[in-house]
Amino acid sequence: MKNILFLFLFLPSLILAQSLDVPKNPKPGKCYVRHSSQDFNYNKAVNKKKLWTEMDCYKARNLTIDAEKDRVFLEYQKLLKKEGFDIEITGVLDLKTAKAHNKYLRKSKKKRRKE
């Protein structure tokens, strides 16, 4: 009974621990910055494998945030959500948003060709 209880408590934590959003093969002592909505191109597909950029740690700590670009990106995520894509409206460029963006571009390109 203790073993079964242990498995039910321990296995979910293992599964959740594997879902952390970090770059693949990070180097110790290096700083990584996720591509943000600040440098998002709405007309180009996103390379899902390169969502992280290695950056100087001093620059990474002193990044500025442009509220207008963040607002525009939130509106774009709302548009994707309205189109039926399974994403969360967070204002952060994550893997789900990148996949939805790429699918949306393909869908709109196909729609333009039909017209």
ZILINRA-V556507 format. One record per backbone hydrogen bond with DSSP energy under -0.5 kcal/mol. CO is the residue of the C=O (numbers start at 1). NH is the residue of the N-H. E is the energy in kcal/mol with one decimal. If there is no record, write none. Layout:
BEGIN
co=[CO	CO]
nh=[NH	NH]
e=[E	E]
END
This chain:
BEGIN
co=[1	2	3	4	5	6	7	9	10	11	12	13	14	16	17	20	23	27	31	33	36	37	40	41	46	47	48	51	53	55	56	57	58	60	65	66	67	68	69	70	71	72	73	74	75	76	77	78	79	80	81	85	88	92	94	95	96	97	98	99	100	101	102	103	104	105	106	107	108	109	110	111]
nh=[5	6	7	8	9	10	11	13	14	15	16	17	18	19	20	22	26	30	55	53	39	40	42	44	48	50	51	35	33	31	60	61	62	63	67	70	71	72	73	74	75	76	77	78	79	80	81	82	83	85	84	87	90	94	98	99	100	101	102	103	104	105	106	107	108	109	110	111	112	113	114	115]
e=[-2.4	-2.5	-2.3	-2.3	-1.5	-2.6	-2.3	-0.5	-1.6	-2.2	-2.5	-1.9	-1.1	-1.0	-0.8	-1.1	-0.6	-1.7	-2.5	-2.5	-0.8	-0.9	-0.6	-0.8	-1.0	-1.4	-0.5	-3.2	-2.8	-0.7	-2.4	-1.7	-1.0	-0.7	-0.7	-1.8	-2.2	-2.2	-2.2	-2.2	-2.1	-2.0	-2.4	-2.1	-2.0	-2.4	-2.4	-2.3	-1.7	-2.0	-1.2	-1.5	-1.3	-1.1	-2.3	-2.4	-2.4	-2.6	-2.3	-2.3	-2.5	-2.3	-1.9	-2.5	-2.6	-2.2	-2.2	-2.0	-2.1	-1.8	-1.7	-1.2]
END
